Amino acid sequence: MALWVVLVSWQHPQQAVMLAVSLGGYAATTGTLAGAMAGALHGCRWVPDAWWDNLQQEDPQPAAAG
């Protein structure tokens, strides 16, 4: 599934990762694989700053709405 996503969205790596995750199932694994393949094609400069910032937080879970 991840390979298919990258093949159809190879020019838009961020879109490819978001599509891979939105397909459900093993979303984290599929998104990780799509991101790795996109990184192999494009390097890491395409990764949005917000994604990097989220990795640096101690608690990467979004705040609960309420």
Secondary structure, DSSP 8 states (H G I E B T S, - for coil): -HHHHHHHSTT-HHHHHHHHHHT-SSHHHHHHHHHHHHHHHH-STTS-HHHHHHHHSS--S-----
